């Protein structure tokens, strides 16, 4: 019997997000979505079945703390509604060897564990449910889908740092992330605007984690993130690009440990660090504090800078897409960004932007800009279905 249902898992340090998809001839169809929050302390389960209202949150209690116990609960709950035939996982880092989704086995898991130093705040948590499922459901087909894979088409100059070859050979290179999101947007753009999908597009994935990507005919040309997910744009709590001398100064002159520096770069910087108020763009937009305005202004400035840089990588620009939490929901960030990019050919339709329309530029605009919701889970489900169909 062919597999009928795919569970897609996206594990973080304190949450386990999930979706259940039914496989159909037209592609995966989402039946259930939800998450278990606070998995390391006081797990809270929430889910929505189809278009029904969200079920009341369920406090799981101390007996379900940890990825393994939460996943055991989740599998039992899912199988009350449908048999789980396969699982797909978002894995942040695939390194230089995994540029396509791959069926997981012990050797692949070991190889992905070796990449933990390249993504220490993400990779360990991505691997937790994989190991747990291998124990709880050893016969289940599991597929890893990588955030780095979409960026494998970048030319060599866009992948390398200007460092000695020994470091490049050791894996110190510009990988790029949010690839599943960019791949999904490239796929949806073919439906929305097929001509633009064949052209040169900058996609801005703006959320608590933020990056931008230059895409030409559906393939990645360049991206703002490099070796780690702390590079590029300022984010919710991550710094984005820094002069490397800043790190040397923090270590030598301020006598900060590596752990302290890591904590600053990943958890104390970005919008939170600049504003001193919050990492949440919604709170910053509602605040009248000057530091909140400063944080917003810096983020917009960097987005505009990268629009210019990525346009240069593409050799021109035919369109833009905003996606992810801030990109989809902040009309302020979109307006400020595009108003400063009038020189590129954008002409903002302020009414459409305020209403969060799909197209937010006028019909007279030389370059169109769209707002498209991303769906990394659905992209993973597509990959899993493709692999299962070929077995």
C-alpha atoms as one frame of an Amber mdcrd trajectory, in Angstrom:
protein
   0.000   0.000   0.000   1.323   3.419  -0.937   1.942   5.874   1.911  -1.036
   8.152   2.483  -0.026  10.601   5.223   3.135  12.591   5.965   3.992  14.171
   9.296   6.216  17.238   8.913   8.242  18.228  11.974  10.086  21.480  12.609
  11.881  21.309  15.946  13.416  24.255  17.751  15.030  24.663  21.136  11.725
  25.138  22.947   9.008  24.162  20.470   7.979  21.357  18.142   5.843  22.546
  15.238   4.041  19.949  13.145   1.704  19.403  10.219  -0.018  16.303   8.870
  -0.487  16.104   5.099  -2.574  13.683   3.080  -0.975  12.699  -0.213  -3.175
  13.364  -3.252  -2.554  13.238  -7.022  -2.422  17.048  -6.984   0.108  17.137
  -4.175   0.108  17.180  -0.376  -3.040  18.456   1.343  -2.671  19.725   4.908
  -5.139  18.155   7.316  -3.692  19.126  10.705  -1.276  21.748  12.012  -0.090
  22.673  15.465   2.771  22.843  17.907   3.982  21.847  21.324   5.459  24.924
  23.003   7.736  25.123  26.040   8.895  21.528  25.522  11.832  21.894  27.913
   9.833  23.177  30.873   6.034  23.044  30.797   4.799  21.645  27.443   1.621
  23.101  25.974  -0.055  21.330  23.029  -2.214  23.117  20.470  -3.607  21.981
  17.130  -6.061  22.808  14.375  -7.768  20.121  12.293  -8.620  21.290   8.788
 -10.579  24.529   8.842 -12.083  23.815  12.274 -11.430  26.292  15.088  -8.228
  25.686  17.004  -8.628  23.135  19.768  -8.149  24.442  23.325  -4.527  24.442
  24.455  -3.631  21.349  26.445  -1.087  21.524  29.247   0.913  18.289  29.072
   2.745  18.674  32.376   6.131  17.538  33.600   5.660  13.946  32.400   6.094
  15.137  28.804   9.132  17.414  29.110  11.693  17.017  26.318  11.626  16.278
  22.579  11.369  12.499  23.035   8.379  12.533  25.394   6.604  15.292  23.480
   7.050  13.401  20.232   5.694  10.213  21.801   2.584  12.136  22.843   2.295
  13.752  19.410   2.528  10.451  17.509  -0.164   8.897  19.676  -2.395  11.960
  19.149  -1.843  12.053  15.380  -2.582   8.366  14.975  -5.970   8.905  16.595
  -6.774  10.903  13.462  -4.723   9.226  10.716  -1.970   6.671  10.213   1.457
   8.319   9.858   3.278   6.688   6.921   6.371   8.902   6.672   7.955  11.949
   8.292   9.711  14.976   6.846  12.056  17.175   8.884  13.414  20.657   8.474
  17.164  20.455   9.039  18.972  23.778   8.981  22.379  22.615   7.766  23.226
  20.098   5.040  26.845  21.160   4.635  28.571  20.675   1.283  27.336  17.115
   0.731  23.545  17.396   1.056  22.041  19.656  -1.593  18.885  17.546  -2.010
  16.413  15.980   0.422  17.654  12.614   1.670  16.184   9.540   3.355  17.578
   9.322   6.858  19.534   6.385   8.154  22.208   5.972  10.820  25.015   7.087
   8.495  23.193  10.246   7.404  22.309  11.134  10.993  25.967  10.765  11.988
  26.997  13.020   9.096  24.447  15.655  10.131  25.654  15.507  13.734  29.129
  16.421  12.455  27.631  19.687  11.145  26.486  20.845  14.595  29.493  23.219
  14.951  28.256  25.066  11.827  24.779  25.604  13.291  25.091  25.073  17.058
  21.826  26.787  17.975  19.696  24.976  15.373  21.115  21.641  14.227  20.991
  19.805  17.592  17.289  20.591  17.988  16.515  19.606  14.368  18.090  16.198
  15.007  16.282  15.479  18.286  12.941  14.359  16.767  14.790  12.362  14.098
  16.533  10.300  16.766  13.365  10.048  18.831  11.305   8.815  15.865  13.979
   6.256  14.970  13.500   4.817  18.461   9.724   5.180  18.769   8.883   4.149
  15.197  11.941   2.347  13.752  10.214   1.288  10.527   9.046   4.785   9.592
  10.594   6.436   6.535  12.153   9.748   7.553  13.344  12.420   5.124  15.596
  15.392   5.902  15.043  18.611   3.934  17.743  21.239   4.236  17.599  25.018
   4.576  20.984  25.232   2.869  20.086  23.111  -0.175  18.382  25.811  -2.272
  21.557  27.896  -2.128  23.786  25.191  -3.612  23.346  26.773  -7.075  25.235
  29.931  -6.079  28.366  30.493  -8.124  31.681  29.921  -6.402  32.358  33.609
  -5.752  29.103  33.822  -3.783  29.979  30.780  -1.683  33.549  31.583  -0.647
  34.996  33.834   2.027  38.314  35.537   1.218  40.157  33.207   3.591  42.933
  30.611   3.204  41.894  27.532   1.263  42.463  25.329   4.296  39.569  27.056
   6.043  37.320  26.832   2.983  38.101  23.118   2.694  37.207  22.725   6.366
  33.699  23.985   5.652  34.077  27.710   6.318  31.997  29.089   3.469  28.805
  31.009   2.697  25.977  28.480   2.736  22.809  30.557   3.050  19.641  29.617
   4.933  15.822  29.862   4.788  16.169  27.843   1.595  12.900  25.935   2.051
  11.057  29.245   2.283  12.748  30.605  -0.843  12.083  27.399  -2.749   8.406
  27.595  -1.831   8.164  31.242  -2.926   9.855  30.403  -6.235   7.276  27.632
  -6.751   4.301  29.887  -5.912   5.626  32.674  -8.127   5.285  30.344 -11.124
   1.537  30.254 -10.443   1.140  33.952  -9.667   3.378  35.541 -12.311   5.022
  32.971 -14.623   6.951  35.617 -16.558   8.461  37.099 -13.398   9.245  33.578
 -12.111  11.577  33.217 -15.093  13.234  36.537 -14.305  15.405  38.153 -11.638
  13.750  38.431  -8.247  14.843  39.490  -4.773  12.905  37.741  -2.008  12.966
  39.226   1.498  12.242  36.625   4.177  11.680  38.952   7.116  10.876  37.491
  10.507  12.547  36.941  13.849  15.156  35.302  11.636  15.627  37.433   8.519
  17.473  37.083   5.249  17.217  37.957   1.563  17.862  35.941  -1.563  18.587
  36.745  -5.221  16.776  34.289  -7.510  17.143  34.020 -11.291  14.738  31.729
 -13.162  13.886  29.915  -9.947  17.519  29.298  -8.918  19.487  30.940  -6.123
  22.228  33.325  -7.245  23.177  34.894  -3.916  21.905  35.366  -0.364  22.581
  37.544   2.652  23.316  34.769   5.154  26.721  33.131   5.115  28.243  30.365
   7.186  25.726  30.775  10.000  22.207  32.030  10.507  23.568  35.066  12.369
  24.857  36.790   9.215  23.283  39.417   6.979  20.301  41.468   8.114  19.743
  42.497  11.747  17.071  40.175  13.137  14.930  39.846  16.224  17.824  39.086
  18.562  20.673  38.317  16.114  23.173  40.946  15.060  23.530  40.276  11.357
  26.734  41.258   9.573  29.515  42.667  11.762  33.052  43.887  11.247  35.082
  40.870  12.467  37.205  43.325  14.421  34.218  43.822  16.718  34.546  40.214
  17.868  38.275  40.594  18.462  37.619  43.745  20.470  34.978  41.991  22.586
  37.382  39.147  23.317  40.609  41.078  23.854  39.583  44.431  25.271  36.374
  43.523  27.061  37.647  40.090  28.120  34.438  38.380  27.038  34.359  34.595
  26.745  33.290  32.838  23.541  30.041  31.804  25.205  29.349  35.418  26.209
  30.078  36.681  22.705  27.804  34.019  21.239  25.049  35.034  23.624  25.370
  38.683  22.564  25.390  37.878  18.844  22.464  35.455  18.909  20.247  36.515
  21.811  20.965  40.129  22.818  21.411  41.974  19.523  19.270  42.878  16.508
  15.993  44.671  17.136  16.113  43.755  20.819  19.640  45.077  21.272  19.141
  48.345  19.410  15.776  49.194  20.963  16.324  47.820  24.448  12.579  47.168
  24.317  11.693  44.064  22.357  12.615  41.779  19.467   8.965  41.876  18.324
   8.361  44.224  15.394   4.717  44.658  16.401   5.715  46.082  19.776   8.334
  48.331  18.212   5.857  49.755  15.712   3.437  50.553  18.532   6.110  52.179
  20.702   6.819  55.925  20.677  10.285  55.418  22.176  13.102  56.857  19.996
  15.080  53.628  20.306  12.186  51.681  18.777  12.207  54.011  15.783  15.991
  53.632  15.568  15.730  49.833  15.440  13.131  50.002  12.668  15.185  52.532
  10.706  18.326  50.412  10.878  16.521  47.296   9.699  14.984  49.176   6.760
  18.369  50.679   5.892  20.007  47.248   5.779  17.169  45.774   3.721  17.606
  48.575   1.207  21.372  48.037   1.128  20.939  44.358   0.374  18.380  45.080
  -2.323  21.124  47.009  -4.079  23.751  44.321  -3.510  21.531  41.461  -4.645
  20.388  43.424  -7.694  24.054  43.717  -8.621  24.462  39.952  -8.191  21.523
  39.417 -10.538  22.667  42.008 -13.091  19.321  43.778 -12.816  15.945  43.353
 -11.153  12.525  42.304 -12.465  10.560  41.976  -9.224  10.506  41.529  -5.459
   8.650  39.417  -2.917   8.155  40.018   0.814   7.447  36.981   2.987   7.598
  35.550   6.559   6.174  37.150   9.703   7.361  40.746   9.249   7.408  40.614
   5.471   3.813  39.404   5.337   2.356  41.530   8.137   4.295  44.795   8.486
   2.984  47.326   5.994   5.280  49.877   7.670   8.487  47.965   6.892   7.364
  47.317   3.314   6.400  50.956   2.772   9.594  52.403   4.190  11.681  49.887
   2.250  10.077  50.480  -1.139   9.860  54.251  -0.749  13.630  54.270  -0.381
  13.988  52.083  -3.474  12.100  54.327  -5.876  15.344  54.642  -7.844  15.130
  50.936  -8.689  11.718  51.408 -10.267   9.317  50.575  -7.438   6.147  52.667
  -7.192   4.269  51.738  -4.032   0.479  51.409  -3.987  -0.051  52.571  -0.410
  -3.678  51.403  -0.235  -2.812  47.908  -1.471   0.133  47.777   0.922  -1.966
  48.843   3.911  -4.551  46.188   3.007  -1.807  43.543   2.695  -2.759  42.840
  -0.908  -0.790  40.331  -2.939   0.600  43.029  -5.243   1.640  46.208  -3.411
   2.996  48.277  -6.302   0.970  50.229  -8.833   0.285  48.902 -12.313   2.528
  51.694 -13.607   5.443  50.566 -11.435   8.429  49.538 -13.542   9.112  46.698
 -11.097   6.350  44.789  -9.261   6.504  43.846  -5.585   4.399  41.086  -4.077
   3.532  39.803  -0.612   3.366  36.003  -0.488   2.890  33.875   2.636   5.575
  31.237   2.908   4.946  27.600   3.822   8.098  25.624   4.606   6.091  22.642
   5.890   4.262  22.288   2.572   7.577  22.488   0.705   8.917  19.672   2.869
   5.782  17.623   2.212   6.278  18.071  -1.549   9.843  16.779  -1.248   8.788
  13.779   0.821   6.024  12.894  -1.625   8.476  13.093  -4.541  10.863  10.718
  -2.767   8.090   8.274  -1.855   6.743   8.281  -5.415  10.120   7.173  -6.752
  10.589   4.273  -4.339
